[in-house]
Amino acid sequence: MQLPRFSMGIGDRFAHQGRAQLAAFTKAKQLGVDVAPVWNKSNREHLIVHSEPPSVRVEADAAVKALGWSGAYFVDADHIGLKTVDGFIGSSDFFTLDVADFIGKPAEEADIRAFVADQRKFAGTLNVPGIERPLDVPESRIEEIARKYLYAVKEAGKIYRHIEAAKGKGKFITEVSMDETDQPQAPVDLLFILAAIAREGVPVQTIAPKFTGRFNKGVDYVGDVAQFEKEFNDDLAVIAFAVKTFGLPAELKLSVHSGSDKFSIYGPIRRAVRKQNAGLHIKTAGTTWLEERAARAIDSYPTACSPTRNLRMSN
């Protein structure tokens, strides 16, 4: 199973907007932009609204049937781990392996030494096509990256193999997510994270690093847009280099967990993707206009029986 060049994760926490969301993809296609919809919902979101993972598949299939969508579409088990994945296996064909909680945990010393020995050939001054200046990669930096991220990558391998045993090889899309952590990953970090993923045998098609800046729900990007643009360009170059160097899937692309609309960085993302002829996956949150509207009304009018509150929520 292969993810098209452009795809978009569409959260719908209350499962009422499937058709409206798909209608937007239909309009984009009419304008010459082919984007694959990926309905995503995390275990956390299911717990919040008391829904079950199969409901996302039901919503997606119903929208596709109603609008006669003939293109590719997917259902994403968003931000899952070994403890939560089983409930999603039957209804999902896209799995976001969230291993952020395992960043910084120590891998076996022998595994770290083996990884550093294998990557030692990249130590020194490393030229990556598409990055303006060579990367400075002392061997100590490779070891530092291994100590920080190798355990998390091995956890991703465990989750992937668990899903593969149930669904079969090549029957689903794999994303590795490391974005829900405190510190951003520099391009050199991403390079050796991808090296570790390749060694672990995970056929990753999208990778979600932690970018510089803040990606909160309901607000625009908070950070230095120029710095983000440079980092994003460098990350795209690293991915192209990693695909050729480590034998990762050719369709591997960046995944941007936007939280909600991030208008200030969409321009830089578009320029970078065009410049490097790259793919892109953007994942939006399960929060929607309806939910934001309801939440603000509740915050403003906390008394459930308030007639004013009821009037505002009905508008």
C-alpha positions, 0 to 999 in steps of 0.5 A: 500500500502506497500513500500518494504524494500529497495527503492530508489528515483530517480530524473530526472528533464528533464524526459529523463532517466527513462529507463536508471534508471530502467535498473540499478534496473534491473541489481541490481535485477539480482545481488540479490538486490531487490530495488523498484524505486521511481520516485520523482520530487518536485513542485520546480523542476516542476516550474524550467523546466516548467513541470507538475506532471503527466509527472513523472507518464508518464515517470515511466509507459513508462520505466516499460512497455519498460523494462518489470519491474514486481516489485513494483514502485512508483511516489513520490510527493516530498516535497509537502505541503497543497499549492502544493499537489493537482496537484500531487494527481492524478498521485502520490502514494508516498507523501513526506510531507515536514514540515521543514518550520513549525519547531519552530512554537508554537503549542497550549499550551494545545496540548503541555501540553497533549503531555508532559503528555502522554510522561512523562513515558519516562522521566529519563534514557531510554534504547533503544535496539541498542543504546550503552548508555541510553538516558538522557530524562529529562521532560524538554527535552520532552517539548522542543522537543514538542515546537519545532516540535509538530506544524510541525507534526500537519501540516503533519497530515493536509496534510496526511488527505487531501491526504487520503480524495482524494485517500483513506486510504492505497492507498499511501505511506507517508513520513514525511520530516524534513531535509530541516532545519538548525539544525540536529535532535538528536536520542532523537528528532527523538523518540518524533517526531515519538511519535507525528506522531503516536498520529497524526494518520499518518501511516508514512512509511519513515521519513527523519530527518536532519542528521549531516553534509551537503548534497549538490547536486553534491558533496560528504557528507561534515562532520564527517563520524564516527559521521554520522555512530553513529547517523545513527545507533542510529536513526535505533534503535530509529525507531525499538523502536518507531514501537514497542512502538507507534504502527507505521507501521512495514515497517517504515524506514529512508529516506536519502535525499542524494542530489546526490551520497554520496560515503563516507557514503554509507559504514556506511549506509550499515553496519548499515542496515545489523547490525540492519536488517533494511530497507532503502529509499535513495532519489536522486536529480533531478539534473543529469549528463546531467544537471550538464554538461549543467550548467558548460558549461553555467557557463564557456561560458555565451554567448549563441551564442558561438561556443565553448560553443555549441561544449562543450555541444554537447560532 
